[in-house]
Amino acid sequence: MAKKDQRMSETETEEEETEAESMSESESGSEEQKQESKGGGIDYIMSLPDVPRNLPPHVELQRTRVFANIDAPTHTDSIQYSGAFVSVGLDNSFRLDQFRNNFRVEVIRFSDDGMDMEFDMIGIDPALANAFRRILIAEVPTMAIEKVFIANNTSLIQDEVLAHRLGLIPISIDPRLFEYAENNAPNERNTIVFKLHVQCAKDVEEEKGQSKKKEKEKEKKVPPRITVKAKDLKWLPKGSEFYLESEDSNSNSTSKLKTYTSFTCSQDSLPEFSNNKIGFKEPLDDINIARLGPGQVVLLEEIEDEDAETLKKKCPVGVFDIEDIANGRKRLTVAQPRACTLCRECIRGGEEWEKRVSLRRVKDHFIFTIESTGALPPEVLFTEAVKILESKCERVISELS
Amino acid sequence: MEHGSYADNNNATFSLTDEDHTLANAVRFSLNQDPRVSFSGYSIPHPSDNRVNIRVQTTGAPAREVLKDACQDLMMMCQHVRSTLDVAVADFKLRNPPKKDEDTDMK
């Protein structure tokens, strides 16, 4: 934990530095430019000292940060229009190399089983980050039970409820190995079949017929019950064993009765399935959260001594820490900006606090948390999502040309 | 799927079936960053229709080409995101090797 915190504070200071750099660049950069290009044309004009190369610091801040003020967040929109800064002589149009230079991915953690991960995506527009999130939630394929044939269900759970519950079980099979079934006949390339055959053991004994004495004894006991779990589903590599029609005693045909599936070979023998185990994971929800980046708490002035103590107490998630400085004085530091939930508790105390602390959030910094159900590791899920967006673009391009 | 006038191919509305905010918002973002575009926006005419209308108005270039370029840009960005993530994950796994894997290697 201590390591993590240290890392975070490092990245935070890095960001602060780059911010400061970009602001001072406008002064130092123009002089260098002067010497570089003495030729005419647009380069010369751009190198003139009164042509701004960067946005004024306050506009740059509004462009890159969301401000969480006490009444409402401000500057929440991302500026996309290419000509947004024409009046200051800046081009806001898209350049791939610029995106390539700014874009960064930082993996924060992997769970022990490798099925949960958290990573930061920095330098990407919310439009794209949200597209990835939406695709992860709704469009990355997963395997699930779609059709349930029920032969004899004498349990308390009705057929339709049981079928619905079965459909919610996450199945850990790589869906990339399968084709979409759509309306095709189910075969070994688009279908897997499971059998659920469970019986409450004590009921069986009763059915066999026992003396009345024993039955009376049983009445005193808790009624028999059985807990059915996902592991009770048995995989049938050879396809369904469940006949679609009941056996006709009159017909003399020796042909095999039809089942739901038409497997030509056992799935066991297919090379891709012998390597990939088919089974279930502990039920986990597939949660994909893209959260707008870590909070940025900026102390507009140094807060010391008693004020520091009160502010540290105010924050419910412990963003602040107190540092001892010389002469027995204490100074407030922002120790864990990532923990900030923008609850604004620290600026609630009135205008005096609002003037001293500023809560911000970096607009192009996203925290993705991906929890996989177990079929595919989260990084693969994400790359699949990106591929889906690519194929969508490809579709549009091919339809237009 | 394209609705525009024959005389003027600078302005057009594209109607994409089986798409939603996911693609339309991303395309609008990339269209807006193109200096040739004077206006772009999208709408979903009815929530139960699986289609989006994307409006593109340009300063002179054919709208069809501009939309194509926007999609191309998006694809390039996606490819870069993918490769960057792969590198980041590989780096992370190299730095913190999972304990479980070591156990299985022993067996």
Interface residues (C-beta under 8 A of the other chain):
Chain A: Q80 Y81 S82 G83 D91 N92 S93 F94 L96 F99 R100 F103 R104 V105 E106 V107 F110 D112 D113 G114 F119 M121 I124 D125 A127 L128 N130 A131 F132 R134 I135 A138 E139 E379 F382 T383 V386 K387 L389 E390 K392 C393 E394 V396 I397 E399 L400 S401
Chain B: M1 E2 F14 L16 E19 D20 H21 T22 L23 N25 A26 V27 R28 F29 S30 N32 Q33 D34 P35 V37 R64 L67 K68 C71 Q72 D73 L74 M75 M76 M77 C78 Q79 H80 V81 R82 T84 L85 D86 V87 A88 V89 D91 F92 K93 N96 P98 K99 K100
